[in-house]
């Protein structure tokens, strides 16, 4: 399995195709394993890089693995792009990955060509969404107090629904369960979507983000996620929005995403 040493952690990653660089950042709980089909489609029009974030599934974990912060995930993504000579990249982030992508563009604007935010977990942009996220945080911690290995399941049952969770194959449920330590580390850390200490980019900082941005939401996701995407669409000056079918696990190679990546590549002459 291909790995890179990034900021003291061995990160699992994959590369597919050639052309304009695209970096895919998965959500919480998750893994690049769920992006493999999308990566194959994106590879037809780009150089697609996907990876397991620190602590998740096939990537390494620091010892002890008590907490992980937003800044660590952002630093990892930046280092990955630099080591692989893949900047500037179109960065596609789903859920928590969307939050990481947004802060990557804020802290390292030169590394990002454009953003695709698939219902990003930036709950601080809306008070009601943030209250919903803090309730989710509490329910995950309550479940983990009884059994730490159910942290990931607790998140997904709330975000996807019980029926969607129950319908998952056993192998996927096992993969998600294995990411529970990372879910709890993010909750205990700072700046991530379910952390107690939330980050904040004010309206002025968001307005300074000049990257072309596609914001994708669905009608079947919790209302809190739709509130977030609506607020971001208002705040980001070069954004466009689309609503697609399905729930929160938006397909990273949805036709709307592929069209956006093609357009960005054409504008860059690639």
Secondary structure, DSSP 8 states (H G I E B T S, - for coil): --EEEETTEEEEEEEE--SSEEEEE--SS--GGGGHHHHHHHTTTSEEEEE--TTSTTS---SS-S---HHHHHHHHHHHHHHTT--SEEEEEETHHHHHHHHHHHH-GGGEEEEEEES---GGGSHHHHHHHHHHHHHHHHHHHH-GGGHHHHHHHHHH-HHHHHTS-HHHHHHHHHTHHHHHHHHHSBSSTT-SB-----HHHHHT--SEEEEEEESSS-HHHHHHHHHHHHH-TTEEEEEESS-SS--TT-HHHHHHHHHHHHHTT-
